[in-house]
Amino acid sequence: MEKVIVEFKDGKVLTYDVVTFLSFNKKKKREVLFSYVKDLVNRPDVVDYKIVEPKRSQGKGKSISTKYESKNEKENIPMPMEIADQIVMFARGDGKGFTKGIVEKWNKYFEFNLHSKFERYGFSGSSRLNTIFKI
């Protein structure tokens, strides 16, 4: 979308979007119709103006889409029956209440440190339960 940057005699510098149709629902948005750009820049109180076309910067990638690959491999560790209902509740839930304290309580059921499997707790950690355990 083209833009017009206009400097007025009173020192104000305003930017207008050049549009083909005015949008009435956008507040604090300066727009000028394409057909009225000449009228705007030829006003007697305009000192200088510049018409610019902002260009989007492109990434440095090769524009090849790739399939998402999780950095966490599925470990399929069997769940202890004593806490299986809690693990499934957190893995399928919204992550509320999944804290270090919960993991500390579960640690006594495992031969390894369960904390080492998590980078974060809360929603991110609870969704990680799906890749750790055989659910």
KOLVEX-862512 format. One line per 2 residues: their letters; for each residue y, x, z of N, C-alpha, C, O, CB. Coordinates in Angstrom, 3 decimals, always signed. Each point is the difference from the previous one (the first is absolute). Glycine has a CB too. Layout:
<lumtors>
A = Y X Z Y X Z Y X Z Y X Z Y X Z ~ ...
</lumtors>
This chain:
<lumtors>
ME = -1.170 +0.852 +0.000 +1.170 -0.852 +0.000 +1.236 +0.900 +0.000 +0.135 +0.881 +0.849 -1.375 -2.751 +0.378 ~ +2.117 +1.645 -2.162 +1.238 +0.766 -0.078 +0.905 -0.323 +1.163 -0.025 -1.102 +0.547 -0.163 +1.154 -3.020
KV = +0.994 +0.938 +2.842 +0.989 -0.189 +1.060 +1.335 +0.526 -0.483 +0.063 +0.909 -0.828 -1.830 -0.722 +2.625 ~ +2.839 -0.772 -1.270 +1.351 +0.453 -0.301 +0.631 +0.411 +1.323 +0.069 -0.789 +0.942 +0.146 -0.740 -2.994
IV = +0.242 +2.771 +2.107 +0.697 +0.499 +1.181 +1.479 +0.005 -0.346 +0.427 +0.640 -0.961 -2.413 +0.795 +1.736 ~ +2.766 -2.165 +0.030 +1.419 -0.182 -0.304 +0.838 +0.524 +1.161 -0.261 -0.312 +1.162 -0.255 -1.708 -2.602
EF = +1.559 +2.846 +1.097 +0.940 +0.491 +1.010 +1.326 -0.730 -0.209 +0.555 -0.019 -1.098 -1.694 +2.317 +1.214 ~ +1.626 -2.893 +0.964 +1.243 -0.770 -0.065 +1.167 +0.823 +0.534 -0.206 +1.021 +0.657 -1.095 -3.158 -0.397
KD = +2.552 +1.685 -0.547 +1.206 +0.710 +0.422 +0.113 +0.093 +1.517 +0.574 +0.956 +0.522 +0.541 -1.733 -2.601 ~ -1.654 -0.204 +2.783 +0.109 +0.023 +1.474 -1.027 +0.931 +0.647 -0.077 +0.072 +1.226 +0.930 -2.418 -1.312
GK = -1.650 +3.065 -0.729 -0.943 +0.980 +0.519 -1.425 -0.501 +0.145 -0.904 +0.787 +0.280 +2.798 +0.191 +0.881 ~ -2.111 -2.270 -1.347 -1.356 -0.546 +0.120 -0.832 +0.396 -1.214 +0.482 +0.013 -1.133 +0.387 -1.951 +2.494
VL = -2.115 +2.256 -1.095 -0.960 +0.271 -1.069 -1.139 -0.994 +0.187 -0.700 +0.034 +1.012 +1.320 +2.466 -1.171 ~ -0.804 -3.386 -0.819 -1.008 -1.045 +0.089 -1.014 +0.140 -1.122 +0.327 +0.427 -1.108 +1.340 -1.949 +2.186
TY = -2.888 +1.160 -0.774 -1.074 +0.042 -0.985 -0.424 -1.425 -0.328 -0.249 -0.804 +0.899 -0.534 +3.061 -0.051 ~ +0.702 -2.564 -2.126 -0.398 -1.321 -0.477 -1.283 +0.122 -0.806 -0.162 +0.942 -0.777 +2.568 -1.711 +0.732
DV = -3.309 -0.168 +0.225 -1.184 -0.097 -0.847 +0.393 -0.769 -1.251 +0.638 -1.048 +0.093 -2.225 +1.120 +1.905 ~ +1.215 +0.433 -3.158 +0.269 -0.700 -1.257 -1.190 -0.919 -0.263 -1.128 +0.462 -0.168 +2.549 +1.468 -0.770
VT = -1.153 -3.235 +0.905 -1.071 -0.981 -0.131 +0.281 -0.953 -1.149 +1.128 -0.101 -0.483 -1.586 +0.274 +2.933 ~ -0.579 -0.863 -2.875 +0.175 -1.009 -1.046 +0.213 -1.380 +0.619 +0.616 -0.869 -0.618 -2.050 +2.229 -0.944
FL = +0.926 -1.566 +2.783 +0.215 -1.244 +0.730 +0.397 +0.344 +1.426 -0.596 +0.882 +0.619 -1.073 -2.130 -2.071 ~ +2.667 +0.559 +1.968 +0.406 +0.232 +1.381 -0.984 -0.675 +0.945 -0.452 -1.118 -0.246 +2.869 +1.275 -0.452
SF = -2.737 +0.535 +1.774 -0.871 -0.607 +1.008 +0.883 -0.471 +1.146 +0.754 +0.782 +0.579 -2.738 +0.698 -1.220 ~ +1.885 -2.753 +0.958 +0.883 -0.581 +0.996 -0.545 +0.110 +1.420 +0.743 -0.219 +0.957 +0.054 -1.326 -2.707
NK = -2.062 +1.876 +1.907 -0.571 +0.022 +1.329 +0.065 +1.369 +0.673 -0.310 +0.102 +1.187 -1.166 -1.923 -1.926 ~ +1.862 +2.859 +0.036 +0.076 +1.333 +0.599 +1.385 +0.211 +0.597 +1.011 -0.045 -0.702 -2.712 +0.935 -0.944
KK = +1.728 -0.662 +2.941 +1.276 +0.241 +0.667 +0.276 +1.493 +0.014 -0.921 +0.817 +0.029 +0.641 -2.883 +1.401 ~ +1.556 +2.409 -1.453 +0.465 +1.382 +0.031 -0.515 +0.813 -1.175 -0.135 +1.219 +0.105 +0.231 -1.379 +2.358
KR = -0.382 -0.488 -3.566 -0.476 +0.680 -1.196 +1.098 -0.135 -1.046 +0.395 -1.111 -0.355 -2.866 +0.650 +0.890 ~ +2.960 +1.588 -1.022 +1.048 -0.037 -1.011 -0.654 +0.013 -1.368 -0.751 +0.915 -0.337 +2.391 +0.264 +1.864
EV = -1.346 -2.199 -2.307 -0.553 -0.110 -1.340 +1.114 -0.337 -0.979 +0.976 -0.663 +0.352 -3.207 -0.065 +0.574 ~ +2.074 +1.189 -2.143 +0.930 -0.346 -1.061 -0.843 -0.320 -1.227 -0.966 +0.695 -0.312 +2.843 +0.787 +1.255
LF = -1.489 -2.548 -1.627 -0.708 -0.367 -1.216 +0.225 +1.059 -1.073 +1.072 +0.599 -0.084 -0.841 -3.040 +0.658 ~ -1.243 +2.659 -1.380 +0.056 +0.989 -1.069 +1.231 -0.207 -0.886 +0.643 +0.963 -0.418 -3.148 -0.821 +0.459
SY = +2.821 -1.398 -0.319 +1.121 -0.307 -0.892 +1.370 +0.215 +0.653 +1.017 +0.002 -0.693 -2.497 -1.647 -0.435 ~ +1.517 +1.826 +2.464 +1.281 +0.175 +0.696 +0.236 +1.424 +0.475 +0.963 +0.253 +0.724 -1.128 -2.608 -0.021
VK = -0.689 +3.288 -1.091 +0.171 +1.388 +0.435 +1.313 +0.575 -0.529 +0.717 +0.671 +0.741 -3.216 -0.384 -0.683 ~ +2.825 -0.539 -1.334 +1.253 +0.512 -0.581 +1.203 -0.553 +0.753 +0.955 +0.729 +0.267 -2.059 -0.543 -2.519
DL = +1.062 -1.477 +2.597 +1.112 -0.600 +0.742 +0.163 +0.661 +1.369 +1.121 +0.198 +0.468 -1.505 -2.373 -1.670 ~ -0.736 +2.516 +1.840 +0.048 +0.622 +1.322 +0.616 +1.391 -0.074 +0.888 +0.325 +0.788 -2.909 -1.639 -0.109
VN = +1.566 +2.128 -1.605 +0.475 +1.391 -0.055 +1.401 +0.120 -0.601 +0.650 +1.028 +0.190 -3.023 -0.301 -0.397 ~ +2.858 -1.736 -0.509 +1.341 +0.034 -0.585 +1.059 -0.635 +0.887 +1.150 -0.155 -0.413 -2.220 +0.099 -1.802
RP = +0.690 -0.309 +3.423 +0.995 -0.575 +0.917 +1.065 +1.049 +0.328 -0.292 +1.196 +0.017 -1.454 -2.760 +0.964 ~ +2.991 +1.115 -0.718 +1.082 +0.967 +0.250 -0.173 +0.795 +1.307 +0.571 +1.082 +0.137 +0.931 -2.607 -1.408
DV = -2.273 +1.010 +2.220 -0.168 +0.713 +1.266 -1.195 +0.949 +0.013 -0.329 +0.554 +1.049 +1.379 -2.491 +0.055 ~ -1.713 +2.138 -2.262 -1.149 +0.904 -0.099 +0.494 +1.382 -0.415 +0.685 +0.147 -1.012 -2.238 -2.070 +0.408
VD = +1.195 +2.944 +1.402 +0.370 +1.381 -0.291 -1.042 +0.648 -0.909 +0.344 +0.631 -1.000 +0.849 -0.474 +3.213 ~ -2.470 -0.318 -1.856 -1.068 +0.635 -0.750 -1.269 -0.834 +0.137 -0.148 -0.783 +0.938 +1.182 +3.068 -0.586
YK = -1.931 -2.107 -1.291 -1.290 -0.697 +0.075 -1.077 +0.848 -0.646 +0.286 +0.908 -0.781 +0.866 -3.143 +0.743 ~ -2.381 +1.930 +0.371 -1.138 +0.709 -0.565 -1.145 -0.988 -0.111 -0.296 -0.725 +0.950 +1.043 +2.953 +0.028
IV = -1.397 -2.257 -2.145 -1.172 -0.847 -0.207 -1.230 +0.896 +0.097 -0.118 +0.996 -0.714 +1.407 -2.644 -0.773 ~ -2.191 +1.283 +2.372 -1.202 +0.818 +0.208 -1.245 -0.857 -0.120 +0.014 -1.201 +0.267 +1.269 +2.750 +1.228
EP = -2.346 -0.903 -1.900 -1.311 -0.655 -0.064 -0.910 +0.788 +0.930 -0.490 +1.065 -0.374 +0.821 -1.905 -2.044 ~ -0.564 +0.335 +3.625 -0.869 +0.730 +0.935 -1.401 +0.135 -0.570 -0.570 -0.967 -0.506 +1.918 +0.123 +2.443
KR = -1.891 +2.037 -1.852 -1.344 +0.244 -0.501 -0.934 +0.170 +1.176 +0.341 +0.626 +1.004 +0.553 +0.444 -3.099 ~ -2.051 -1.626 +1.958 -0.999 +0.142 +1.047 -0.630 +1.374 -0.118 -0.315 +0.472 -1.092 -0.130 -2.960 +1.120
SQ = +0.271 +3.111 +1.113 -0.664 +1.298 -0.028 -1.500 -0.226 -0.084 -0.546 -0.903 +0.635 +2.414 +1.981 +0.700 ~ -2.509 -0.259 -2.114 -1.429 -0.139 -0.158 -0.704 +1.057 +0.829 +0.505 +1.103 +0.206 -0.203 -2.057 -2.510
GK = -1.477 +0.585 +2.768 -0.793 +0.939 +0.760 -0.495 +1.130 -0.883 +0.071 -0.073 -1.227 -0.743 -1.761 +2.768 ~ +0.174 +2.868 -0.905 -0.469 +1.154 -0.742 -1.488 -0.091 -0.304 -0.616 +0.973 -0.435 +2.398 +0.382 +1.508
GK = -2.346 -2.520 -0.843 -1.423 -0.197 -0.260 -0.284 -0.128 -1.480 +0.901 +0.088 -0.834 -1.122 -1.187 +3.040 ~ -1.027 +0.892 -2.512 -0.427 -0.093 -1.392 -0.112 -1.446 -0.466 -0.540 -0.257 -1.076 -0.677 +2.407 +1.357
SI = +1.708 -3.083 +0.497 -0.028 -1.425 -0.319 -1.422 -0.508 -0.220 -0.241 -0.863 -0.844 +2.505 +1.098 -0.171 ~ -3.177 +0.300 +1.769 -1.387 -0.434 -0.091 -0.333 -0.733 +1.298 +0.141 +0.553 +1.091 -0.782 +1.397 -2.634
ST = +0.206 -3.172 +1.415 -0.365 -0.729 +1.205 -1.391 +0.432 +0.425 -0.876 +0.267 -0.823 +2.328 -2.234 +0.169 ~ -1.625 +2.027 +1.954 -1.293 +0.415 +0.540 -0.485 -1.037 +0.994 +0.787 -0.755 +0.572 -0.208 +3.184 -0.898
KY = -1.850 -2.450 +0.515 -0.595 -0.917 +0.962 +0.278 +0.531 +1.402 -0.084 +1.204 +0.239 -1.729 -1.901 -1.888 ~ +2.142 -0.199 +2.571 +0.269 +0.402 +1.376 -1.275 +0.505 +0.655 -1.038 -0.661 -0.034 +2.904 -1.013 +0.184
ES = -1.774 +2.833 +0.436 -1.127 +0.550 +0.728 +0.430 +0.235 +1.429 +0.981 +0.698 +0.255 -1.926 +0.372 -2.334 ~ +0.221 -1.646 +3.002 +0.318 +0.159 +1.403 -0.317 +1.421 +0.430 -0.990 +0.589 -0.434 +0.538 -3.029 +0.862
KN = +1.309 +2.984 +0.435 -0.270 +1.347 +0.486 -1.082 -0.005 +1.075 -0.518 +1.053 +0.370 +2.878 -0.418 -0.900 ~ -2.697 -1.812 +1.025 -1.041 -0.121 +1.012 -1.297 -0.457 -0.646 -0.066 -1.064 -0.616 +1.787 +0.543 +2.371
EK = -2.735 +1.334 -1.604 -1.301 -0.383 -0.532 -0.674 -0.968 +0.951 +0.242 +0.031 +1.207 -0.454 +2.173 -2.391 ~ -0.630 -3.060 +0.641 -0.748 -0.944 +0.810 -1.058 +0.776 +0.761 -0.841 +0.663 -0.607 +1.262 -2.563 -1.027
EN = -0.388 +1.824 +2.966 -0.903 +0.790 +0.833 -1.245 -0.788 +0.417 -1.044 +0.588 +0.284 +3.023 +0.690 +0.534 ~ -1.865 -2.602 -0.783 -1.131 -0.878 +0.346 -0.702 +0.376 +1.305 -1.228 +0.044 +0.060 +0.923 -0.403 -2.481
IP = +1.081 +0.624 +3.446 -0.554 +0.278 +1.323 -0.426 -1.329 +0.612 +0.780 -0.952 -0.021 +0.684 +3.028 +0.327 ~ -2.680 -2.172 +0.240 -0.426 -1.266 +0.601 +0.803 -0.308 +1.265 +0.324 +0.894 +0.782 -2.629 -0.542 -1.720
MP = +2.617 -1.637 +1.118 +0.789 -0.428 +1.161 -0.913 -0.235 +1.194 -1.088 -0.554 -0.159 +2.802 -0.494 -1.357 ~ -1.300 +1.456 +2.699 -0.749 -0.360 +1.203 +0.132 -1.503 +0.247 +1.097 -0.549 -0.108 -0.722 +2.861 +1.095
ME = -1.455 -2.967 -0.664 +0.014 -1.457 +0.185 +0.927 -0.441 +1.122 +0.534 -1.108 -0.041 -2.859 +1.050 -0.800 ~ +2.525 +0.913 +1.848 +0.849 -0.377 +1.139 +1.441 -0.268 -0.418 +0.660 -0.869 +0.568 -2.128 +2.230 +0.907
IA = +1.960 -0.617 -2.468 +1.395 -0.157 -0.419 +0.137 -0.461 -1.441 +1.106 -0.003 -0.541 -0.504 +1.765 +2.161 ~ -1.695 -2.151 -2.252 +0.036 -0.398 -1.412 +0.958 -1.158 -0.242 +0.720 -0.008 -0.999 -3.072 +0.783 +0.767
DQ = +2.372 -1.749 +1.128 +0.899 -1.144 -0.197 +1.465 +0.420 +0.057 +0.822 -0.543 -0.738 -2.558 -0.950 +1.735 ~ +2.076 +2.452 -0.132 +1.376 +0.478 +0.095 +0.394 +0.785 -1.250 +1.109 -0.145 -0.514 -1.326 +0.230 +3.015
IV = -0.704 +0.746 -2.979 +0.288 +0.794 -1.205 +0.258 -0.916 -1.194 +0.959 +0.199 -0.747 -2.388 +1.682 +1.628 ~ +0.576 -2.876 -1.054 +0.174 -0.934 -1.117 +1.288 -0.800 +0.161 +0.697 -0.259 -0.981 -3.191 +0.108 +0.719
MF = +2.812 -0.243 +1.495 +1.229 -0.754 +0.243 +1.225 +0.803 -0.428 +0.895 -0.538 -0.653 -2.010 -0.649 +2.563 ~ +1.162 +2.464 -1.548 +1.154 +0.824 -0.379 -0.027 +0.354 -1.486 +1.051 +0.044 -0.641 -0.991 +0.884 +2.965
AR = -1.245 -0.677 -2.879 -0.095 +0.377 -1.412 +0.409 -1.145 -0.913 +0.582 +0.249 -1.056 -2.410 +1.342 +1.634 ~ +1.552 -2.813 -0.218 +0.322 -1.157 -0.830 +1.315 -0.669 +0.400 +0.464 -0.909 -0.688 -2.899 +0.572 +0.361
GD = +3.036 +0.778 +1.430 +1.224 -0.630 +0.497 +1.255 +0.646 -0.551 -0.024 +0.689 -1.019 -1.200 -1.286 +3.072 ~ +2.329 +0.356 -1.348 +1.293 +0.518 -0.446 +0.394 +1.294 +0.691 +1.096 +0.512 -0.228 -0.424 -2.835 -0.234
GK = -1.552 +2.864 +1.308 +0.270 +1.284 +0.642 +0.761 -0.085 +1.293 +0.261 +1.026 +0.628 -0.282 -0.086 -2.837 ~ +0.386 -2.133 +2.628 +0.737 -0.154 +1.254 -0.883 +0.418 +1.159 -1.132 -0.467 +0.129 +2.501 -1.408 -1.102
GF = -0.857 +2.745 +1.806 -0.723 +0.411 +1.182 -0.955 +1.159 -0.216 -0.651 +0.437 +0.949 +0.862 -2.739 -0.204 ~ -0.315 +2.814 -1.962 -0.877 +1.142 -0.250 +0.761 +1.257 +0.399 +0.861 +0.478 -0.738 -2.082 -1.673 -1.167
TK = +0.894 +1.727 +3.082 +0.739 +1.113 +0.574 -0.937 +1.149 +0.346 -1.217 -0.092 -0.160 +2.920 -1.507 +1.054 ~ -1.103 +2.675 -0.419 -0.776 +1.154 +0.457 -0.888 -0.389 +1.178 -1.102 +0.527 +0.149 +2.924 +1.024 -0.933
GI = -1.350 -2.461 +1.611 -0.779 -0.450 +1.158 -1.305 -0.668 -0.409 -1.040 +0.230 +0.617 +3.165 -0.522 +0.633 ~ -2.070 -0.527 -2.278 -1.207 -0.673 -0.511 -0.995 +1.046 -0.501 -1.189 -0.065 +0.312 +2.545 -1.985 -0.957
VE = -0.863 +3.010 -0.130 -0.868 +1.034 -0.557 -0.588 +0.851 +1.128 -1.152 +0.427 -0.080 +2.521 -0.389 -2.050 ~ -0.588 +0.206 +3.170 -0.487 +0.764 +1.154 -1.154 -0.731 +0.682 -0.969 +0.634 +0.417 +3.266 +0.343 -0.090
KW = -2.207 -2.294 -0.210 -1.089 -0.791 +0.587 -1.252 +0.055 -0.874 -1.115 +0.019 +0.521 +2.810 -1.537 +0.547 ~ -1.523 +1.544 -2.375 -1.131 +0.018 -0.924 -0.659 +1.380 -0.078 -1.177 +0.105 -0.344 +2.293 -1.917 -0.962
NK = -0.365 +2.862 +1.621 -0.498 +1.370 -0.139 -1.294 +0.252 +0.754 -0.809 +0.818 -0.438 +3.140 -0.105 +0.157 ~ -2.555 -1.397 +1.412 -1.207 +0.255 +0.802 -1.277 -0.443 -0.712 -1.096 +0.388 +0.407 +2.478 -0.658 +1.646
YF = -1.258 -0.534 -3.108 -1.172 -0.479 -0.739 -0.387 +0.929 -1.153 -1.009 -0.232 -0.665 +1.661 -2.093 +1.278 ~ +0.139 +3.371 -0.855 -0.240 +0.872 -1.143 -0.241 +1.437 +0.437 +0.431 +0.410 +1.077 +0.982 -1.908 -2.478
EF = -2.098 +2.252 +0.566 -0.266 +1.408 +0.265 +1.132 +0.882 -0.515 +0.019 +1.199 +0.278 -2.472 -1.663 -0.400 ~ +3.378 -0.101 -0.608 +1.139 +0.744 -0.540 +1.280 -0.612 +0.557 -0.021 -1.078 +0.595 -1.254 +1.671 -2.720
NL = +2.388 +0.107 +1.924 +1.293 -0.495 +0.458 +0.559 -0.953 -1.055 +0.351 +0.428 -1.099 +0.081 +1.703 +2.429 ~ -0.348 -3.404 -1.005 +0.478 -1.012 -0.941 +1.480 +0.191 -0.337 +0.442 -0.389 -1.081 -2.147 -1.199 +1.992
HS = +2.469 +2.181 -0.002 +1.425 +0.248 -0.264 +0.202 +0.897 -1.221 +1.010 -0.117 -0.694 -0.550 -0.141 +3.142 ~ -1.402 +1.141 -2.711 +0.145 +0.925 -1.130 -0.066 -0.711 -1.353 +0.386 +0.580 -1.016 -1.400 +1.198 +2.435
KF = +0.540 -3.003 -1.448 -0.121 -0.755 -1.251 +1.302 -0.714 -0.379 +0.131 -0.484 -1.124 -2.559 +0.179 +1.621 ~ +3.393 +0.236 +0.431 +1.225 -0.766 -0.233 +1.218 +0.897 -0.044 +0.161 +0.893 +0.832 -1.200 -2.845 +0.287
ER = +1.899 +1.704 -2.101 +1.312 +0.634 -0.044 +1.019 -0.897 +0.689 +0.951 +0.478 +0.619 -1.543 +0.712 -2.767 ~ +0.378 -2.501 +2.032 +0.913 -0.985 +0.580 -0.813 -1.094 +0.661 -1.201 -0.136 -0.231 +2.963 +0.634 -1.507
YG = -1.093 -1.260 +2.550 -0.627 -1.145 +0.646 +0.730 -1.243 -0.490 +0.812 +0.109 -0.918 -1.498 +1.250 +2.982 ~ +0.441 -2.504 -1.512 +0.626 -1.226 -0.491 -0.707 -0.482 -1.241 -1.222 +0.110 -0.103 +3.416 +0.592 +1.054
FS = -1.435 -1.241 -1.905 -0.613 -0.565 -1.204 -0.718 +1.066 -0.827 -1.119 -0.223 -0.462 +2.897 -1.533 +0.434 ~ -1.135 +2.921 -0.163 -0.605 +1.061 -0.814 -1.322 +0.461 +0.585 -0.980 +0.181 -0.722 +3.255 +0.546 +0.013
GS = -2.297 -0.539 +2.015 -1.221 +0.446 +0.652 -1.090 -1.044 -0.027 -1.171 +0.314 -0.214 +2.546 +1.113 +1.652 ~ -0.984 -2.677 -1.218 -1.008 -1.057 +0.018 -0.619 -0.212 -1.382 -1.179 -0.339 -0.100 +2.414 -0.753 +1.982
SR = -0.462 +1.285 -2.937 -0.575 -0.140 -1.341 -0.904 +1.193 -0.322 -0.902 -0.113 -0.831 +2.926 -1.205 +0.093 ~ -1.789 +2.446 +1.385 -0.850 +1.180 -0.180 -1.399 -0.245 +0.571 -0.957 +0.659 -0.409 +2.998 +0.817 +0.510
LN = -2.167 -2.406 +0.830 -1.304 -0.327 +0.574 -1.007 -0.424 -1.068 -1.200 +0.237 +0.139 +2.357 -0.918 +1.964 ~ -0.658 +0.049 -3.173 -0.878 -0.442 -1.087 -0.681 +1.162 -0.702 -1.125 -0.145 -0.479 +2.593 -1.825 +0.171
TI = -0.805 +3.130 +0.236 -0.603 +1.150 -0.667 -0.822 +0.850 +0.960 -0.853 +0.771 -0.439 +2.751 -0.771 -1.166 ~ -1.661 -0.127 +2.888 -0.756 +0.790 +0.973 -1.357 -0.618 +0.279 -1.022 +0.685 -0.030 +3.162 +0.070 +1.050
FK = -2.145 -2.049 -0.750 -1.224 -0.674 +0.440 -0.650 -0.802 -1.117 +0.645 -0.390 -0.973 +0.306 +0.280 +3.261 ~ -2.221 -0.120 -2.122 -0.770 -0.833 -0.933 +0.216 -1.447 +0.437 -0.711 -0.512 +0.864 -1.057 +2.346 -1.312
I = +2.747 -2.475 -0.153 +0.346 -1.389 +0.397 -0.546 -0.954 -1.025 +0.173 -1.212 +0.132 +1.914 +1.973 +1.038
</lumtors>
